[in-house]
Amino acid sequence: MWLKQFKIALVEKNIQEIEELMLDVPKLKNKEEIDSAICLIEEAKSLVVELRDETQASMIQMKKNIDFLKVTQEKAVPSLDVTL
C-alpha cells in the first residue's frame, strides 16, 4: 500500500504527500519491496532537485524582469502642490 501511494505521489509530483510518506516508511519485508522503495526514494530525490532548480530559475527570471521594469519605468517628476 505504501509503495502504491508513493508511486502516485511521484507521478503527481506531490511533494507534500511524498514528505508525509517519507516520515512514515513501513518496515518492508521482502527484497523486491525494499528495492522498489529505494528506487522510488531516489526518484523522489531527483524530483525535488528538479523542482528546486526550476524554482531557482524562475526566481532569477523574475528578478531580471523586475530590474528591467525598474530601468524602463519613467522617472517621476517631483511636483510642488501649493493648493491647500
Rosetta constraint file for C-alpha pairs under 8 A:
AtomPair CA 1 CA 5 HARMONIC 6.27 0.50
AtomPair CA 2 CA 6 HARMONIC 6.07 0.50
AtomPair CA 2 CA 21 HARMONIC 7.49 0.50
AtomPair CA 2 CA 25 HARMONIC 7.57 0.50
AtomPair CA 2 CA 26 HARMONIC 7.35 0.50
AtomPair CA 3 CA 7 HARMONIC 6.13 0.50
AtomPair CA 3 CA 33 HARMONIC 7.82 0.50
AtomPair CA 3 CA 36 HARMONIC 7.65 0.50
AtomPair CA 3 CA 37 HARMONIC 6.65 0.50
AtomPair CA 4 CA 8 HARMONIC 6.29 0.50
AtomPair CA 5 CA 9 HARMONIC 6.18 0.50
AtomPair CA 6 CA 10 HARMONIC 6.20 0.50
AtomPair CA 6 CA 17 HARMONIC 7.95 0.50
AtomPair CA 6 CA 18 HARMONIC 6.39 0.50
AtomPair CA 6 CA 21 HARMONIC 6.81 0.50
AtomPair CA 6 CA 40 HARMONIC 7.35 0.50
AtomPair CA 7 CA 11 HARMONIC 6.24 0.50
AtomPair CA 7 CA 40 HARMONIC 7.07 0.50
AtomPair CA 8 CA 12 HARMONIC 6.11 0.50
AtomPair CA 9 CA 13 HARMONIC 5.83 0.50
AtomPair CA 9 CA 14 HARMONIC 5.04 0.50
AtomPair CA 9 CA 15 HARMONIC 7.31 0.50
AtomPair CA 9 CA 17 HARMONIC 6.03 0.50
AtomPair CA 9 CA 18 HARMONIC 5.92 0.50
AtomPair CA 10 CA 14 HARMONIC 6.37 0.50
AtomPair CA 10 CA 15 HARMONIC 7.83 0.50
AtomPair CA 10 CA 18 HARMONIC 7.18 0.50
AtomPair CA 10 CA 40 HARMONIC 7.98 0.50
AtomPair CA 10 CA 43 HARMONIC 7.74 0.50
AtomPair CA 10 CA 44 HARMONIC 6.52 0.50
AtomPair CA 10 CA 47 HARMONIC 7.92 0.50
AtomPair CA 13 CA 47 HARMONIC 7.45 0.50
AtomPair CA 14 CA 18 HARMONIC 6.30 0.50
AtomPair CA 15 CA 19 HARMONIC 6.08 0.50
AtomPair CA 15 CA 48 HARMONIC 7.54 0.50
AtomPair CA 16 CA 20 HARMONIC 6.31 0.50
AtomPair CA 17 CA 21 HARMONIC 6.14 0.50
AtomPair CA 18 CA 22 HARMONIC 6.06 0.50
AtomPair CA 18 CA 44 HARMONIC 7.51 0.50
AtomPair CA 19 CA 23 HARMONIC 6.37 0.50
AtomPair CA 20 CA 24 HARMONIC 6.64 0.50
AtomPair CA 21 CA 25 HARMONIC 6.22 0.50
AtomPair CA 28 CA 33 HARMONIC 6.29 0.50
AtomPair CA 28 CA 34 HARMONIC 6.00 0.50
AtomPair CA 29 CA 33 HARMONIC 7.12 0.50
AtomPair CA 29 CA 34 HARMONIC 7.33 0.50
AtomPair CA 30 CA 34 HARMONIC 6.46 0.50
AtomPair CA 31 CA 35 HARMONIC 6.06 0.50
AtomPair CA 32 CA 36 HARMONIC 6.13 0.50
AtomPair CA 33 CA 37 HARMONIC 6.07 0.50
AtomPair CA 34 CA 38 HARMONIC 6.20 0.50
AtomPair CA 35 CA 39 HARMONIC 6.26 0.50
AtomPair CA 36 CA 40 HARMONIC 6.13 0.50
AtomPair CA 37 CA 41 HARMONIC 6.06 0.50
AtomPair CA 38 CA 42 HARMONIC 6.21 0.50
AtomPair CA 39 CA 43 HARMONIC 6.22 0.50
AtomPair CA 40 CA 44 HARMONIC 6.12 0.50
AtomPair CA 41 CA 45 HARMONIC 6.21 0.50
AtomPair CA 42 CA 46 HARMONIC 6.32 0.50
AtomPair CA 43 CA 47 HARMONIC 6.13 0.50
AtomPair CA 44 CA 48 HARMONIC 6.19 0.50
AtomPair CA 45 CA 49 HARMONIC 6.27 0.50
AtomPair CA 46 CA 50 HARMONIC 6.08 0.50
AtomPair CA 47 CA 51 HARMONIC 6.11 0.50
AtomPair CA 48 CA 52 HARMONIC 6.00 0.50
AtomPair CA 49 CA 53 HARMONIC 6.15 0.50
AtomPair CA 50 CA 54 HARMONIC 6.22 0.50
AtomPair CA 51 CA 55 HARMONIC 6.09 0.50
AtomPair CA 52 CA 56 HARMONIC 6.14 0.50
AtomPair CA 53 CA 57 HARMONIC 6.16 0.50
AtomPair CA 54 CA 58 HARMONIC 6.15 0.50
AtomPair CA 55 CA 59 HARMONIC 6.14 0.50
AtomPair CA 56 CA 60 HARMONIC 6.23 0.50
AtomPair CA 57 CA 61 HARMONIC 6.17 0.50
AtomPair CA 58 CA 62 HARMONIC 6.12 0.50
AtomPair CA 59 CA 63 HARMONIC 6.18 0.50
AtomPair CA 60 CA 64 HARMONIC 6.29 0.50
AtomPair CA 61 CA 65 HARMONIC 6.17 0.50
AtomPair CA 62 CA 66 HARMONIC 6.10 0.50
AtomPair CA 63 CA 67 HARMONIC 6.10 0.50
AtomPair CA 64 CA 68 HARMONIC 6.06 0.50
AtomPair CA 65 CA 69 HARMONIC 6.14 0.50
AtomPair CA 66 CA 70 HARMONIC 6.17 0.50
AtomPair CA 67 CA 71 HARMONIC 6.30 0.50
AtomPair CA 68 CA 72 HARMONIC 6.22 0.50
AtomPair CA 69 CA 73 HARMONIC 5.87 0.50
